[in-house]
Amino acid sequence: MAGLTKGMIADVHRKREVPIPDAFFENPVAREMKAAMVIYFERSGEIRIIPMMKEGGARVRLEVEKVNPALMKTMTQLFKSQDLKVLFTTGFCFEEKRCIYEVYFETDNIRDKEREIRRTVENIPGLYECEFEILEMGVEW
């Protein structure tokens, strides 16, 4: 019987590459895939691989006073106006008035959108720090 998922155990100490099953590339969803976003979680050691249908992507990391509806509304408007498809978001508050919100997204023509993305996120009320990192295919960790 076919399952919903497939699993394997990889000896990543002997071989640092993990093969992607052929069935992945035969999946109709993956046929339009242009690349894959690979996200490494430094604290847990977890790695996620997310198929991308667009040619480019980026990561925005915001350190803010709090993650609130106004912040989320600003980010949602930015995503819509710049045609940014969110692939992954995470966040946590490590003090009462200090939170980190991080989002990875894909888009075409990322360099053309960079100025507007930076302008929008740098003007978020309650912003302490902001990072904007364009992720390019072939540029590794």
N, C-alpha and C positions, 0 to 999 in steps of 0.2 A: 504494500500500500504506500502511495506517495504521501510524504509529510508536508508540513508547511515550511519547514526549514531544513537545512543541512548543517552538519557540524563536523569538525575534525580537530585533532590535537596536533599542533606543530611544535617541533623541537627548535625553538627560535634561538637557542644558544649555539647549536651546531650549524643551522642554516637560517640566515636572517631574512629570507624571503618566504612569503606565504603565497602559495598558488591560488589563483581565483579559478573556481570550477568552470568548465566549458559551458555548463548549463546557464551560468550567469550571462554569457554573451549571446546565448540563444533566446533569452527572455525578451519578449517584444518590447518591454520598457527600456531595456538596455541597448536596443538597436540604434536608437537616436543619441546615445551617450557620446559626448565629445571628450570627456575626461572624468576623473574622480577626485573628490576632495578627501584628503586624508587628514584626520584630526587626532592629535596625540594629547591625551590628558596627563599632564605632568604629575599630578598628585596620585592618581589611581593606577597609572600605567596603561590604561585602556586606550585602544585605537579604534576609530570608526572610519569606515570607507563609505562615502556617499556619492552615487553616480551624479554627474553633472551634464546637463543638456545645453549649457552655454559655454562659451570659450574662455571665460575668465572668472576670477573670484577674488574675494577679499575677506579680511577679518577686521571687525571694529571692536575695540575693548574700551569700555567707558567705566571710569571710577566716579560714581555719583553720590550725592547726599542720600538719595533713596530711589529705588525703582518704583515709579508711580505711574498713574494713568497718563499724565502729561508727557512723560518720557516715552511711553509706549505709543502714544498718539503721534508724536514727532517722528519716531522711528518708522511707524507704519506709513505715514505720509511720504517719508523719504523712500522707502522701499517701492511704493506705488509710483511716485513721480519719476524715479530713475530706473524703473524696471529691474529691481533687484529681487531675485528669488531667494528667500531665506532657506538655508539648508540645515542650520543648527543654531540654537541659542542656549545659553546657560547663564546663570547668575547666582550670586549669594551675597548676603550682608555679613561682614565680619566685625562690624561695630554698629552701634545704634544709628549713626548717621554716615555710614561709609559702606557702599555697596559696589559690586562689580557686575557689569552686564556685558556679555560678550556675544557677538553674532557673526556667523559665517554666512556668506551669500554668494550666489553666482550671478553673472551678468555678461552681456556682450559689451565690447567697447569700454572696458573699465577705466582706462586712462582718460577718456573723454568725460567721464562722470566724476573723476576724483575730486576736482575742485568743489563741486556742489556737495558731495558727500562730506568732505572735510568741513566746509562752511557750516553745514547743518549740524553736525555732531559737536563742533567746537562752540556752538552757541546754545547748547542745552543748559537750562538753568540748573544750578546745583552741581555743575561738572567740576571735579577736582583734576582729573587727568583723562587724556584721550589718546588712543593709539589707532592708527589706520594703516593696515598692511595689505598691500596688493600681493596676492599669491599667484605665481606664474608657473605654468607647466614647465617641467624640467629643472626648476630651482628647488633643491632639496633642503631639508632642515637647516 
